[in-house]
């Protein structure tokens, strides 16, 4: 039986004047909308107790399992308001499927795709007033699931909570077309073979923070990880996938081999690229090849891609060798391919271009 995620009767909303003030400068989800979706899973009853209720603090005892063992997963997705006022999700079924792949890896219960989609549609429609209409502003959704048992034994939870929260989001980067500097770390690893790299779980991101701080110490906005075993092969950034474009218009990106998250933005970029005159080559890319071919001009552009920032051009790569910082500038920090791919993607998302791939899903009316 599917979950209805009905709105409970005693909810309230922020006043219109306060909401208008928030939407003028929301930051990147510095504020959360009025409501949240919630459902509970138990080993004996399965999924039950679905509802949409006011956003509120959770009360959990200190012994709750997620605090100690990190058994949790999440997704990130956006709602876009088009010029006619309608609101749309972008490939939400992909998020639903990746959510369940993450659940399997973290030994959490799968949530039926229909229920995932119902929860994000219902919350988005009920809190539609929170979907901004400014330039490249959106409503960011965060579905997540965590172990909600109270115990200190190392075991999988028999009680799990699923929630969806959301809030308005200004562009993740103030100017999405300004090239950023990237730190390539060989000291830290994001994940390893047979690890959790392909799952969207908090531990992957927590483990990346120290490397991101290392990069920030060198003036870099993000960190690019190499493989854990040899630090030879390029993998992904802390929260985005990595692509390069060569002189002969070939787009190269590492394969998602289990250590790299299967990015939905990445998949969309790879689908759009051939229509824009690019040849796609999904293959391993070593740091040595990346640096040498960028220096000789064979690799002319590099960019990161993900839900939060869409497509972000990369200006320089920095790394440490023999305790010295080396700098590799990209020949075209904001090249034509990066600009064209970004425009093609965001124009579909915001309804400025025809959705020939059927990626957009209009948020359904709530009953």
Secondary structure as the mmCIF struct_conf table of DSSP 4:
data_model
#
loop_
_struct_conf.conf_type_id
_struct_conf.id
_struct_conf.beg_label_comp_id
_struct_conf.beg_label_asym_id
_struct_conf.beg_label_seq_id
_struct_conf.end_label_comp_id
_struct_conf.end_label_asym_id
_struct_conf.end_label_seq_id
HELX_LH_PP_P HELX_LH_PP_P1 UNK A 6 UNK A 6
STRN STRN1 UNK A 7 UNK A 7
HELX_LH_PP_P HELX_LH_PP_P2 UNK A 8 UNK A 8
TURN_TY1_P TURN_TY1_P1 UNK A 9 UNK A 10
HELX_RH_AL_P HELX_RH_AL_P1 UNK A 16 UNK A 24
BEND BEND1 UNK A 25 UNK A 25
TURN_TY1_P TURN_TY1_P2 UNK A 27 UNK A 27
STRN STRN2 UNK A 28 UNK A 28
TURN_TY1_P TURN_TY1_P3 UNK A 29 UNK A 29
BEND BEND2 UNK A 30 UNK A 31
BEND BEND3 UNK A 34 UNK A 34
STRN STRN3 UNK A 35 UNK A 42
TURN_TY1_P TURN_TY1_P4 UNK A 43 UNK A 45
STRN STRN4 UNK A 46 UNK A 54
TURN_TY1_P TURN_TY1_P5 UNK A 62 UNK A 63
STRN STRN5 UNK A 64 UNK A 64
HELX_RH_AL_P HELX_RH_AL_P2 UNK A 65 UNK A 69
STRN STRN6 UNK A 72 UNK A 74
STRN STRN7 UNK A 77 UNK A 81
TURN_TY1_P TURN_TY1_P6 UNK A 83 UNK A 84
BEND BEND4 UNK A 85 UNK A 85
STRN STRN8 UNK A 87 UNK A 90
BEND BEND5 UNK A 91 UNK A 91
HELX_RH_AL_P HELX_RH_AL_P3 UNK A 92 UNK A 105
TURN_TY1_P TURN_TY1_P7 UNK A 106 UNK A 107
HELX_RH_AL_P HELX_RH_AL_P4 UNK A 113 UNK A 126
TURN_TY1_P TURN_TY1_P8 UNK A 127 UNK A 127
HELX_RH_3T_P HELX_RH_3T_P1 UNK A 128 UNK A 130
BEND BEND6 UNK A 131 UNK A 131
BEND BEND7 UNK A 134 UNK A 134
TURN_TY1_P TURN_TY1_P9 UNK A 135 UNK A 136
STRN STRN9 UNK A 138 UNK A 147
STRN STRN10 UNK A 150 UNK A 150
BEND BEND8 UNK A 153 UNK A 155
BEND BEND9 UNK A 158 UNK A 158
STRN STRN11 UNK A 159 UNK A 169
BEND BEND10 UNK A 172 UNK A 175
TURN_TY1_P TURN_TY1_P10 UNK A 176 UNK A 177
BEND BEND11 UNK A 178 UNK A 178
STRN STRN12 UNK A 180 UNK A 185
BEND BEND12 UNK A 186 UNK A 187
BEND BEND13 UNK A 190 UNK A 190
TURN_TY1_P TURN_TY1_P11 UNK A 193 UNK A 194
BEND BEND14 UNK A 195 UNK A 196
TURN_TY1_P TURN_TY1_P12 UNK A 197 UNK A 198
BEND BEND15 UNK A 199 UNK A 199
HELX_RH_AL_P HELX_RH_AL_P5 UNK A 202 UNK A 217
TURN_TY1_P TURN_TY1_P13 UNK A 218 UNK A 219
BEND BEND16 UNK A 221 UNK A 221
STRN STRN13 UNK A 222 UNK A 226
TURN_TY1_P TURN_TY1_P14 UNK A 228 UNK A 230
BEND BEND17 UNK A 231 UNK A 231
STRN STRN14 UNK A 233 UNK A 233
STRN STRN15 UNK A 234 UNK A 237
BEND BEND18 UNK A 238 UNK A 240
STRN STRN16 UNK A 241 UNK A 246
TURN_TY1_P TURN_TY1_P15 UNK A 247 UNK A 248
BEND BEND19 UNK A 249 UNK A 249
STRN STRN17 UNK A 250 UNK A 253
BEND BEND20 UNK A 258 UNK A 260
HELX_RH_AL_P HELX_RH_AL_P6 UNK A 264 UNK A 273
HELX_RH_3T_P HELX_RH_3T_P2 UNK A 274 UNK A 276
TURN_TY1_P TURN_TY1_P16 UNK A 277 UNK A 277
STRN STRN18 UNK A 279 UNK A 282
STRN STRN19 UNK A 286 UNK A 286
HELX_RH_AL_P HELX_RH_AL_P7 UNK A 287 UNK A 295
TURN_TY1_P TURN_TY1_P17 UNK A 296 UNK A 297
BEND BEND21 UNK A 298 UNK A 298
STRN STRN20 UNK A 299 UNK A 306
TURN_TY1_P TURN_TY1_P18 UNK A 307 UNK A 309
STRN STRN21 UNK A 310 UNK A 321
TURN_TY1_P TURN_TY1_P19 UNK A 322 UNK A 323
STRN STRN22 UNK A 324 UNK A 329
TURN_TY1_P TURN_TY1_P20 UNK A 331 UNK A 334
HELX_RH_AL_P HELX_RH_AL_P8 UNK A 336 UNK A 349
TURN_TY1_P TURN_TY1_P21 UNK A 350 UNK A 351
BEND BEND22 UNK A 352 UNK A 353
TURN_TY1_P TURN_TY1_P22 UNK A 356 UNK A 357
STRN STRN23 UNK A 360 UNK A 362
HELX_LH_PP_P HELX_LH_PP_P3 UNK A 363 UNK A 366
#
